[in-house]
Amino acid sequence: MFRRLAPLFAALLLVACDEGLSLGGPARPSASPSAAPSPAASGSPGASASPATPASTAPTADPRLPAEAPTIEGQILTSDPAGAGQLHAGRIQVSTTDGSNQAVVTIATSTAVWRQGMGGALARASAAELRVGQRVRVWAGGPVRESFPIQFDAKAILILAES
């Protein structure tokens, strides 16, 4: 059955892309030239990618985080640290609060991981600090593989303060 529907889904995806729509909601406006410097300007790895399924349309204000809206914001469902000899630092699966979107995120050794304190201040963190149940914002650092759940390599991860 899926094989018969696959061409239809592919055609719908192409139309959505041509119309500027994303699978996660309305398309985001492009950043203005007067916006804060992009991570590409600061030398951050993977800074040229743009997220495909934003969780929030509000861009971040902190220059240490990507200027665009996160690809997904939600709770970590699973956390899988990398084993010996692997080229990445681990993987997490994130689900939005309402469960409508999910993502499997590969964390590279170059992924910027930050922790938000109760007052909103950011502090450096590591992939080893990511735990099931934490709320996070994640930015894609390359192409988003359109599957369910979507899959991508993280450019940046923000661990949100617990409330």
N, C-alpha and C positions, 0 to 999 in steps of 0.2 A: 504494500500500500504506500509506504513512504517513497519508494522509487518512482511511483506515478506522480506523487505530489511534489517531489524535489524540484522539477523544472518550474512549477508554479511558484514555489517559495523563492527560488532564485530570481525569477522575473519580478516578484513583488519587492524583493530586497533592492534590485537595481532601480526600480521606480522610486522607492523611498530615498535611496542615495541621491538620485538625480534631482529630487524635490528638496534636498537638504534636510531630510528628516533623519532622526536616529532611532534605533530600536528602543531606546530607553526613555524617550520623551521628545519634547520639542528641541529643535536644533539650537545650539548656543550661538549668540552673536560673536563675531570674530573680535579679537582683542584690538584695542585702539593703539596706535603708535605711541601714545603718551603713557601707556600702562607701565607698570613696574618692569624692570629688566627681566627677560626670560631666563630660565635655567641654561639655555644654550649660550647666552651671553656670559654667564658665570662659569661656564665650563662643565656643567653637570652632564653626566652621561645620559644618552637616550632622550635628549631634550627636544628633539624635532617631532615627536609623535603627538597626536591629538586624540583625546579619549572619544570612544564611540558611544558610550552609554552613560552620560553624566547622571550622578545621583542628586546633584544640586546645581542650580544655575548660577549661584553666587560664587564668583571667583574668590580665591584666597587673598588676604591682605598681606600676609607675611612673605617677605622676599625670599625666604629660604625654601618655601614651598612653591610648586608650579603655579603660574598665574591663572591657568584655566581651571574650570570646575573639575572636581574629582570624577574619575570614571565610574566609581561605585563608592557608596558610603553605607556601612551596615555593620553587622556583627559577624565575628569569625566563627564559622561552624566547625572547621577542622584546621589543624595546624600540623604540618609534616616537616620537621627539620631535615635538612640534607644529611645524607650519610657520607662516609669517607669517600673521597675521590669524585664527588659530584661537583659540577661546575657552578651550581647555584647554592644559595643559602637556605632554601626551603620553599615550601608551597603552603598557601592558605586558601581556604574556600570561604568566601564572604557572601552573606545574604542580606538584602535590604530588610528593613524592619518588617515590612508587610509580606516579605517572601516572594515578591513579584520578580525580582532579578537576583541572579547569583553570578559569581565569577570565581574561577580557579586562577589564582595569581601565583606566578613564579617569582620568587624574590632572588634577584641577582646579588652577588657580593658587592656590586656598585650601587644597589638601591639605597636611597636616602631614607632612613627610618627615624621618625621624630616622635616624641611623647609630649602631649599637651598637659600641663599642670592645671591644678584647680583654678589658678588665676589667669589661665590662658597662655602663660609663658611656655615656649618650646624648649625642649632639651633633647640632645642626641640620644638615640636608642639603638638597639640592634635587633636583627631578625629573631634572635633567641628569646627576646622578651615578648613576642607575639603569642598570645594564649587564646584558647577557645573561650568565647563569651565576651571578649573585648570588642568595643566599638571602634571602627577604623574608617578612615578615608583613604582611598587608594587611587593613584594616578597611573595610567598606562604609559609605558616607555617604548612603545613600538606598536606594531599592528595588533589589532584585536581579532582573535580567531573566533568567527561567528559560529558558535555552537551553543548548546545549552548544557551546562552553564557556559558563558563566554570564557575565554582563556586569554591571558595576556601576561607579559613580563612587566613588573612594577618599576616605575621610575622613582616614585616616592610613596611612602606610607606614613600616615599620621595616626598615632594611637590616641584616641580622644580621652579626655579626662572622665573619670567615673563620677557620676552624679549621685 
